[in-house]
Amino acid sequence: MMWAMEATRLDDSTANRLLGIAIDNIQRDHPVHWTHVIDGDHRLVPQRELHPVFAGSFDWHSCVHQTWLAVRLLRLRPALAGADAARDALDKLITHENCVVEAGFFASPAGRYWERPYGWAWLLLLDAELRTSGLPWSVAPIADVLRNRWLEWVSAARLPIRTGTHGNTAFATGLVFDAALATGDAELASACADAALRWHRDEVAYGGFEPDAADFLSPALTTADLMRRALGTADFGAWLDAYLPDLASPRWRVLREPFPVDDPGDPYGSHLAGLALSRAWNWEAIADSLPAGHRYTELARTASAAHREAGWTYVFGGHGYMADHWLGTFGAYLDVKAC
């Protein structure tokens, strides 16, 4: 299926600011966070040699999703003031030759696990955006490798990872599920749905403690957001009742209300700032997916609105590169989306 009718709550000024930040980020080589396992000095090469498409924006996954942000905005708002500069930058970065280099890395033993699942998921979502947008760029060589890597992994993964950071399997699987539906990839969509049910269908009475200091995702809400994709409306309502039977209690005020961020410029502080945004879209999707009259619908809508208001205060807050290299994507994912 193709992307549905689009909705955006961003005005042109805000969208153009996000576009400008994204384009600056994907072209910025330093500072850079290297996470490769190095087995010899010959591997100590500039990131741009190893990853000529996605070397900017501090780390590989952030560069991928900042590229997704730029592409999404160019599709929805092609006349933005910064659109021509953005197109020029993407023309230089997303070339067939560059993508072949990146694809070769992921096809090698070194790429079998690297950036799984978070980076892989954003790459497949970017690929879906490009395949369905009519825009002139393609990351198909990379996506073809990572699609096969994803299927190999997710079809065999017996257990989820319930962290609030990059390893979270529910968040990544939800993104890949969306990408598969957008491109009509039934095999990929089915593998994601099967994994969701294998991991979470029988989970009841969630008892985790949230948030941790480094969280930018909610383990509870990302799980619910994945399950609403895998289940029909009636089944999802029943599942959520069992998963969070006491959601309205004081115990879960910490999940319903935004968590205060003492220092958004600290790396972990920026994560907590992003947590408000990711919780906002989780809560909104949950509310939209519940059956009519469900006891949690208004609770979810109220929580989404509170988290949106809190989260957007950090996006243009001038909190430094630890926040700026990624927070804009989370704001845009919340307010520029398929509906």
Secondary structure, DSSP 8 states (H G I E B T S, - for coil): -----EEE---HHHHHHHHHHHHHHHH---S--------SGGG---HHHH-SSS--SSSHHHHHHHHHHHHHHHHH-TT-TTHHHHHHHHHHHS-HHHHHHHHHHHHSGGGTTTTTTHHHHHHHHHHHHHHHH--S---HHHHHHHHHHHHHHHTT--S----SSTT-HHHHHHHHHHHHHHHT-HHHHHHHHHHHHHHHTT--S-------TT-SS-HHHHHHHHHHHHS-HHHHHHHHHHHSTTTTSGGGHHHHS----S-TTSHHHHHHHHHHHHHHHHHHHHHHHS-TT-TTHHHHHHHHHHHHHHHHHHHTS---HHHHTTHHHHHHHHHEEE-
